[in-house]
Amino acid sequence: MRIGMVCPYSFDEPGGVQSHVLDLARTFIRQGHTVQVLGPCSPETEVPDFVVRGGRSVPVPYNGSVARLSFGPKMLQTVRTFLREGFFDVLHIHEPNSPSYSMAALFFATGPIVATYHASSSGSKVLHAALPILKPQLEKIRAGIAVSEMARRWQVEQMGGDPVLIPNGVQTSAFAVARRPSATLEGRPPEIVFLGRLDESRKGLDILLRALTRVDRTLRCTVIGGGSRREVEGVDFCGRVSDEEKAEILGRADIYVAPNTGGESFGIVLIEAMAAGCAVVASDLEAFALVADSESETPAALLFRTGSDADLADKLQTLIDAPDLRSSLIAAGERRALNYDWSTVAARVLAVYETVADGSKVELA
């Protein structure tokens, strides 16, 4: 099958949607499909050869965060060329509600179109302004996918349609092989890890740093992500790291903390940490609670009150002092992560493709 994928967010900056698109493409290519991916990407950024570089992007406040998007005549022409020359059996548009390449592809394309909704977009003024024009275009989508219940619910209520729920995927084996013995067994202080953009307040780094001052135990903390570093004793700021380095850090760590305060519709790094053998502690956002399966008898993560450094400190100290609890949480997380392995997720996405592929090709409208 010839598959075209469109990503609205720049590959110049790491992000959950970009990682999802690239990993899904790699999975299909390994299975023998032909895949091309289009999205914003500067000439100097290293990307796989199946990515069609869409040029530079600009930071734009979008959906409670800052997204790097592309606009203008060159972007529109690039989309048209991609569609005309791709001869695709299926066009998979990620975040069709997002201005930039995805929305342009939706306007220009016709034929077997699948869309994936990664986030609820209730905070986007740009999207609300575009709704009257966008809604008729959404009718061209033959099948929709939502990566979380939040994204699915928002799409149903605000935009119509009924997308199927298929979560984000994770290469769980890449993280599983990185697992190392716990700090308790090796006689070293427990290691806590945070991953996220340091200057984006909703990622919650400062909540974690305040919590650490409340924990009356010796520990170490590793912070991964770009942004302004802090000078904090016992905290190692690694900056941005490769996927291999991320797996190595998570594999040796004991506890992964996600102190995010909002704007999350899934939480893929929680799954990565679970697969790597970390005990996961996360704020009680709806998206994180769903990933943690918090209503089950054996939840895969320990939740704390969003924004409360005191409650986070209590949860951390509990896990540090109770190795049996930490071990049971790790075991539940490892089982939970298997539900999100790409081998499972890609098969479900391919089944959606097969429902819309009718032998026709994607064409310019």
C-alpha positions in Angstrom: 0.0 0.0 0.0 1.2 3.5 -0.8 0.6 5.7 2.2 1.0 9.5 2.5 1.1 11.0 6.0 0.9 14.7 6.8 2.2 16.2 10.1 1.4 19.9 10.9 4.1 20.3 13.5 7.8 20.9 12.7 10.3 18.1 12.8 12.8 20.7 13.9 11.5 20.4 17.5 10.7 17.1 19.3 7.1 16.4 20.1 4.6 13.6 20.7 2.8 14.0 17.4 6.0 14.1 15.3 7.3 11.0 17.1 4.0 9.2 16.5 4.0 10.0 12.8 7.6 8.8 12.3 7.3 5.6 14.3 4.0 4.7 12.6 5.7 5.3 9.2 8.7 3.2 10.2 6.5 0.3 11.3 4.6 0.3 8.0 7.8 0.4 6.0 9.1 -2.6 7.9 5.9 -4.4 6.9 6.6 -3.7 3.3 4.4 -0.6 2.7 5.6 2.5 0.9 5.3 5.6 3.1 6.1 9.3 2.6 5.7 11.9 5.3 5.2 15.6 4.7 5.7 18.3 7.4 7.6 21.4 8.3 11.3 20.6 8.4 14.4 22.8 7.9 17.3 21.6 5.7 19.7 21.1 8.6 17.4 18.9 10.6 18.2 15.1 10.5 15.1 13.1 9.5 14.5 9.7 7.9 14.7 9.7 4.1 11.0 9.1 3.8 10.3 12.6 5.2 9.5 15.3 2.6 11.0 18.4 4.1 8.4 21.2 4.1 10.7 24.0 5.0 11.0 26.3 8.0 8.3 27.0 10.5 7.3 29.7 13.0 6.3 29.4 16.6 2.6 30.0 17.1 0.5 29.9 20.3 -1.8 26.9 19.6 -4.0 24.8 21.9 -2.5 26.0 25.1 1.1 25.5 24.0 3.4 26.8 21.3 3.5 24.9 18.0 5.9 25.4 15.2 3.8 25.6 12.0 4.2 26.6 8.4 2.1 29.0 6.3 2.2 30.8 3.0 2.2 30.2 -0.7 5.3 27.9 -0.7 3.6 25.6 1.9 0.5 25.4 -0.2 2.5 24.5 -3.3 4.5 21.9 -1.5 1.2 20.2 -0.4 -0.1 20.2 -3.9 3.1 18.7 -5.3 3.1 16.0 -2.5 -0.5 15.0 -3.3 -0.1 15.1 -7.1 3.2 13.1 -7.2 2.5 10.7 -4.3 0.0 8.4 -6.1 -1.2 7.4 -2.6 -3.7 4.7 -1.8 -4.4 6.4 1.5 -3.7 9.8 2.8 -3.3 9.9 6.6 -3.7 13.5 7.9 -2.6 14.0 11.5 -4.4 16.9 13.3 -6.5 18.0 10.4 -7.9 20.8 12.6 -4.4 22.3 12.9 -3.5 25.2 10.6 -0.3 24.5 8.5 0.3 21.4 6.3 -2.5 19.3 7.7 -5.4 21.7 7.2 -4.0 22.5 3.7 -3.8 18.8 2.8 -7.4 18.4 3.9 -8.6 21.3 1.6 -6.6 20.1 -1.4 -7.1 16.3 -1.2 -9.9 14.0 -2.2 -10.2 10.3 -2.1 -9.3 7.7 0.6 -8.5 10.1 3.6 -8.0 9.0 7.2 -7.5 11.6 10.0 -6.0 11.2 13.5 -6.9 13.6 16.2 -4.2 13.8 18.9 -5.6 16.6 21.1 -8.7 18.3 22.2 -8.5 21.8 20.9 -10.9 23.7 23.1 -8.4 26.4 23.9 -7.6 27.3 20.3 -9.1 30.6 19.2 -7.7 30.1 15.7 -9.6 26.8 15.3 -12.8 28.2 16.6 -12.6 31.1 14.1 -12.0 28.6 11.3 -14.8 26.2 12.2 -17.4 27.4 9.7 -14.9 26.9 6.8 -13.3 23.7 8.2 -16.4 21.7 9.0 -17.4 21.1 5.3 -13.9 19.9 4.6 -14.0 17.4 7.5 -16.8 15.6 5.6 -14.2 14.4 3.1 -12.6 12.3 5.8 -13.6 8.7 5.4 -12.4 7.4 8.7 -11.2 9.1 11.9 -8.9 8.0 14.7 -8.5 9.6 18.1 -5.5 8.7 20.3 -7.4 9.3 23.5 -10.9 9.5 24.9 -10.4 13.2 25.5 -9.6 13.8 21.8 -12.4 11.6 20.7 -15.0 13.2 22.9 -14.0 16.7 21.8 -14.1 15.8 18.1 -17.6 14.2 18.5 -19.0 17.1 20.5 -17.5 20.0 18.6 -16.8 18.8 15.1 -19.1 15.9 14.5 -18.1 12.4 13.3 -17.3 9.4 15.5 -13.6 8.6 15.4 -12.4 5.2 16.6 -10.1 5.2 19.6 -6.6 3.9 18.9 -3.9 5.0 21.3 -0.4 6.3 20.5 2.2 3.6 20.0 5.5 2.9 21.7 8.5 0.8 20.7 8.3 -1.0 24.0 11.2 -3.3 23.2 13.6 -0.4 22.8 12.8 0.6 26.4 12.5 -2.9 27.8 16.1 -3.8 26.8 17.4 -0.7 28.5 16.1 -1.8 32.0 18.8 -2.0 34.7 18.7 -3.2 38.3 17.0 -0.8 40.7 19.0 1.6 42.9 18.0 -0.3 46.0 19.7 -3.4 44.7 22.8 -1.5 43.7 23.1 0.5 46.9 22.8 3.9 45.2 20.3 6.7 45.8 17.1 6.3 43.9 17.0 8.2 40.6 14.0 10.3 39.6 13.6 11.4 36.0 11.6 14.3 34.4 11.2 14.9 30.6 9.7 18.0 29.1 10.3 21.5 27.9 11.9 23.3 30.8 10.4 26.8 30.1 6.8 25.6 29.5 5.1 26.0 32.8 2.4 23.4 32.1 5.1 20.7 32.0 5.5 21.2 35.7 9.2 21.1 36.2 9.1 23.7 39.0 6.5 21.7 40.8 8.8 18.7 40.9 11.8 20.8 42.0 9.8 22.2 44.9 8.6 18.7 45.8 12.2 17.5 45.9 13.0 20.0 48.6 10.3 18.4 50.8 11.5 14.8 50.4 13.6 13.9 53.4 15.7 11.2 51.6 18.9 11.1 49.6 18.1 10.9 45.9 19.2 12.1 42.5 17.2 13.7 39.8 17.8 13.8 36.0 16.0 16.4 33.9 15.7 15.9 30.2 14.6 18.6 27.8 15.5 21.9 26.2 15.2 25.2 27.9 16.7 27.3 30.7 18.5 25.2 33.2 18.3 25.8 36.9 21.1 25.6 39.4 19.7 22.9 41.8 21.8 20.7 44.0 21.4 17.0 43.2 19.6 17.7 39.9 21.4 16.9 36.6 20.1 18.8 33.6 20.9 16.8 30.4 19.3 19.0 27.8 17.9 17.4 24.8 18.9 13.8 24.2 18.6 11.2 21.5 16.0 8.4 21.6 18.8 6.0 22.6 20.0 8.2 25.4 16.4 8.7 26.6 15.9 4.9 26.8 19.2 4.5 28.7 18.2 7.1 31.3 14.7 5.7 31.8 16.1 2.2 31.9 18.4 3.0 34.8 16.0 5.2 36.7 13.7 4.2 39.5 10.8 6.7 39.3 9.5 8.8 36.4 7.6 11.9 37.4 5.0 13.7 35.1 4.0 16.8 37.0 2.1 18.4 34.1 -0.7 20.8 34.9 -2.8 20.6 31.8 -3.1 20.5 28.0 -2.3 16.8 27.8 -4.5 14.5 25.8 -2.4 11.3 26.2 1.0 10.9 27.8 3.2 8.8 25.6 6.3 9.3 27.8 4.4 7.6 30.7 4.2 4.5 28.5 7.9 4.8 27.6 8.8 5.0 31.3 6.6 2.0 32.2 8.2 -0.1 29.4 11.6 0.9 30.7 10.8 -0.4 34.2 10.2 2.9 36.0 7.6 3.4 38.7 5.5 6.3 37.3 4.1 9.1 39.4 1.9 11.6 37.5 -0.5 14.4 38.2 -4.2 13.4 38.2 -5.1 14.8 34.8 -7.8 12.9 33.0 -5.4 11.9 30.2 -2.8 10.5 32.7 -5.4 8.7 34.8 -6.6 6.9 31.6 -3.1 5.8 30.7 -2.5 4.7 34.3 -5.8 2.7 34.3 -6.3 4.3 37.7 -9.7 2.7 38.3 -8.4 -0.8 38.1 -7.3 -2.9 41.1 -3.7 -2.7 39.9 -3.1 0.8 38.5 0.0 1.4 36.5 0.9 4.7 38.0 0.6 6.6 41.3 -1.3 9.9 40.9 -1.0 13.1 42.9 -3.1 16.2 43.0 -2.3 18.4 40.0 -0.1 21.3 40.9 0.5 20.2 44.5 4.2 19.9 45.3 3.3 18.7 48.8 1.2 15.8 47.6 3.9 14.9 45.0 6.5 14.9 47.8 4.4 12.6 49.9 3.9 10.2 47.0 7.7 10.2 46.2 8.7 9.5 49.8 6.1 6.7 50.0 7.6 5.0 46.9 11.2 5.5 48.1 10.4 4.0 51.5 8.3 1.1 50.2 10.2 -1.0 47.6 7.5 -3.6 47.5 4.9 -1.0 46.4 7.4 0.3 43.9 7.9 -3.2 42.5 4.2 -3.8 42.2 3.7 -0.5 40.4 6.6 -1.3 38.0 5.1 -4.7 37.2 1.7 -3.2 36.5 3.3 -0.5 34.3 5.2 -3.1 32.3 1.9 -5.0 31.6 0.1 -1.8 30.7 2.8 -0.7 28.3 2.3 -3.8 26.1 -1.2 -2.5 25.2 0.6 0.4 23.4 3.2 -1.5 21.5 3.5 -0.5 17.9 2.9 -4.0 16.7 -0.6 -3.8 18.2 -1.3 -0.2 17.4 -0.2 -0.3 13.7 -2.3 -3.3 13.0 -5.4 -1.4 14.2 -4.5 1.6 12.1 -3.9 -0.6 9.0 -7.4 -2.1 9.6 -8.8 1.5 9.3 -6.9 2.1 6.1 -8.3 -1.1 4.6 -11.9 0.1 5.3 -11.4 3.3 3.2 -9.1 2.0 0.5 -11.3 1.2 -2.5 -8.8 1.0 -5.3 -8.9 4.7 -6.1 -6.0 7.1 -5.5 -5.7 10.3 -3.5 -6.1 13.2 -5.9 -6.2 17.0 -5.9 -9.7 18.2 -5.3 
